[in-house]
Amino acid sequence: MRPATEPGAPAAGGGHADTGEMRAVVQDRYGESGVLRLASIARPEVGEHDVLVRVHAAGLDRGTWHLMTGKPYLMRIAGLGLRGPKDRVPGRDLAGTVAAVGAGVTRFAVGDEVYGVGRGSFAEYAVAPEDKLARKPASLSFEQAAVVPISAATALQALTDHGRLEPGQRVLVIGASGGVGSYAVQLATALGTEVTGVASTAKLDLVRSLGAEHVVDYTSEDFAATGPYDLVLDIAGNPTLRRLRRALAPKGTAVIVGGEAGGDLTGGMNRTLRALALSPFVSQRFANFINKERASDLERLTGFIDAGQVTPSVDQTYPLDQVPDAMQRLVAGQVRGKVAITI
């Protein structure tokens, strides 16, 4: 993907201190990976409580695909942008070095190594709110750190805030080889539970290496027949509510983390709404949530990482000009763990 030059911008190859330009992946309309192109654009401006990060690596997750395609369409109505994305530069997970700080920033200084969530991380520079950043774990490379923030924080919140996980419980992770799932297996193990991971045949070895005591091959086994479980994390799957209830203990909890089926209009929201409507009338509990991006979770995750209990599983890294290839591989379900974009 060759870089294009925006109108009024200098020739491609920006990103130098004296130009105010940077290389970035941009998109002007919704669509599949073909809408992405490399361009030279102006660096983002830093607000009072923002941090300008020189991005060394960015993370790729399924949420980035949703933002790229504008699907499900309800996301556009909710404020994503009706005709095209509000944020031209995709990417949110990042790891890098602080290049500048806003006047109200107190936790970081120029030169600090950080990781967290920003806007437009598929670029040489990105802006992130101070309260969505933490200091990068010293034991991790920038590529490893970049794939932690959104996926690992989602797993942590699903297990603790919404799953109300307790030591000694039996936990089933559906989608255990994916971005969120690979962290959920490690975190649930670190928190003292017995973990069973569901994945395809080719990915069972990865799930075992992450710490799962038991694995279920969804191509030949029914996870609902392996319970009962105190907690089920359904990560971007689409099992029926009846199957989830069969897997649960009488007072167990199922946390639905996203969904990749249900059509372009609503995605998996219909099943989620049915689950929440059912929950008050049965002994089992269903929960759903939207991930909160906060520094406190990153700092807690750093503790697990420093203790050797959580290690990012980086399947492959891609340079900035190969983001469309990385996206295609993610959508095809070929990724084991996470993918990092190097800048």
GIBELRA-V838956 format. One line per field, one symbol per residue. ss: DSSP state (h for helix, s for strand, l for the rest). phi: phi as a letter, one per 20 degrees, with the letter a starting at -180 (. if undefined). burial: # if it has 24 or more other ideal C-beta (glycine too) atoms within 12 Angstrom, else .. Layout:
ss->???
phi->???
burial->???
//
This chain:
ss->llssslllllllllllllllssssssllllllhhhlsssssslllllllssssssssssslhhhhhhhhllllhhhhhhhllllllllllllssssssssslllllllllllssssslslllslssssshhhsssllllllhhhhhllhhhhhhhhhhhhhhlllllllsssssllllhhhhhhhhhhhhlllsssssslhhhhhhhhhllllsssslllllhhhhllssssssslllllhhhhhhhsssssssssslllllllllllhhhhhhhhhhhlllllssssllllllhhhhhhhhhhhhlllllllsssssshhhhhhhhhhhhllllllsssssl
phi->.ffedfgnefggofnefedmdbebecbdbfreffeebebdcfffedegddcedffebcedcffffgffemdffgffffpfpfeaffefefncfbbadfdacffefceccgofecbqccdmeeafcbdcfgedcbffgffdffffffeegffffffffffefdelfcgnfecddenfeeffffefffffffendeddddbegfdfffffffoffccceffccdffedfedfbddeeldbfffffffffefgdfcddedmrdconffdmeffffffffffgfdcfeddcbbdgeebfffffffgffffemeccgdefadcfgfdggffffffffmeednccdded
burial->#.#..#..#..#.##.....#######..#..#.##########.#...#######################..#.........#.################..#.##...##########################..########################.#...#######################.########..##.##..###.#####....##.##############.#.######...#########.#....###.##..#..##....######.#.###.######.##...#######.##.########..##...#########
//
